[in-house]
Amino acid sequence: GIISVIISILSLIIDDKTILHEDLAIVGCSDSDGEMMYALDGEELWYADFKKGKGVDPQPPFVVHTSYREGVYEQAVANQQVCRSNLKVCRSAMKDIPDENDAPSNLVIYPRDEVELGEKNILVCHVSGFYPAPVNVSWTRNGQKVTEGTSINVPFPSKDSSFTQISRLDFVPQIGDIYSCSVEHLALKEPQTRTWGEETLTRPESGPGPAIFCGVGLTVGLLGVAVGTFFLIKGNECS
Ligand SMILES: *[C@@H]1O[C@H](CO)[C@@H](O)[C@H](O)[C@H]1NC(C)=O
């Protein structure tokens, strides 16, 4: 389902310390799909999960959560009706204008936290610069498809009217594992793929570690002191 109509409301709030904030609400719909999301300063605060029939607050537990009034999900459902009827009007008005499709311009895969073998972490697949939304993201571990522990956020609009989506995979870094994320988009003939793990998980001890550099430094330093002391004594003897 392609989300074709996006109504975005951008407003600026200035709080008591005169910091500029950017508030964003988006409504989008297609024949088969829909989106309603509220964000502040580029962070998703709330979105409607129309498949599960409820609102989702995706913020991690350590942030102070914004509270939403009763009926915000019902409002989102009502907005979908409005969006679909707008979509119908736009379609007939714009039927002679060809659709523009932009493949993702940027695709990166990276671990959220510093990698510690055997320690829980999250791999992030960051896709941006595409139009229209959404993309499909799939993950593999050593060539095998992985679905458990994956999630994707709703499409986030950028100022240039392209979209960004971020998919996540819970994982535990282990030696020899290789991960990939593949992205499907309307404008791509084949999925675009990025892999992660070759550098970090196959050669964890590549190159001399910091201990060696420290040892060499210390040796050179001590040698300097010894040479210095030698000449100091020599100098005293001569005078
Ligand atoms: C995403 O996956 C769904 C379900 O498999 C499919 O119908 C849709 O065409 C896919 N979208 C893209 C952009 O490839």
The ligand as an ORCA input file, in Angstrom:
! r2SCAN-3c Opt
* xyz 0 1
  C       6.062     -4.888      0.710
  O       5.573     -6.163      1.051
  C       4.196     -6.339      0.758
  C       3.784     -7.682      1.319
  O       4.692     -8.689      0.978
  C       3.994     -6.241     -0.763
  O       2.635     -6.396     -1.088
  C       4.470     -4.863     -1.232
  O       4.383     -4.771     -2.621
  C       5.896     -4.628     -0.779
  N       6.255     -3.254     -1.064
  C       7.313     -2.911     -1.792
  C       7.558     -1.455     -1.936
  O       8.074     -3.709     -2.303
*
